[in-house]
């Protein structure tokens, strides 16, 4: 016969376990219920309350830890209410919520959690998020207002009478300059804003607050690479659109009116391609700021992260953009209308003395009001994009484990300082 004590069906009746303390191979197992602390170790048996008996395989139950006295194995009846717990019994498995040190739980996120997390991150760091966004948008609004004043002056001269060719050329040059400067300033400010606001959102995930000065201290060394990323993307778009224009001109010269049947579908195709590429590269600023990579490597990183998640990323970004546009318009349009009405009633110019400069204060004020509410929307939208980056890294790379380790390390150090790790932008 076998002397294996775990085999209840073949155990030699003459066999007895050695007396003495609990062996080292069973650390942490309590003695049988009601036994004295110095009682010699023995396997559980029918004399122990809650003992379920041998299972179908001849052993105590499925496993040592879960079965003896626990009643969880096959064929074992659960103990009734008030029954004493047996030796080594385990409680039923309970749901354990994922850790949530900051604004989001550290697991793959849903749409509602992304939107709520972005709002909470902005609310916890108002100066770093809303303050920075308002500053950038105010600069853009002032540049737009000043450039608009020059363009309106040229248009007023054209409306007063006959315009010479030189004046017409000057007006066209003013319009082109206005469009170019405003576009460059707006895109540059939006790119920098989206990049720097990744930092307070990522720190909010780790339950760290970020002040205005701290934000610029952490992001200062990444501004030039961020501008390099913007320049690279702008050149790529310009080259692509220039190539399309050359092809369209060639088709128009070769096919004349019939070229419209080719050019119009090409316009829609170019729009679709630009949309697809813009979503594929939407996470490049976040990768550049947090991972410390260069412009090209950040673009490749975003391309990889959005793989197999393009439609989801596109849907969330589109939904956020529509929400921001609607809320901004609903709030800012009535206020701008009221301001314009008040100025027009209180400071109406005399007949024949109207000039573009008279409308400059109204134009500046309405631009500032629109920029204020647009800045709040842009801050929220940047927070959503930042959490999309974190969510995709959690889904693809188990980034939640890294974030939890960073949180524990920061708590152990007693401060927000981060040593070498995967969050380059937070160090």
Order of alpha helices (4+ residues) and beta strands (2+ residues): alpha-alpha-alpha-alpha-alpha-alpha-alpha-alpha-alpha-alpha-alpha-alpha
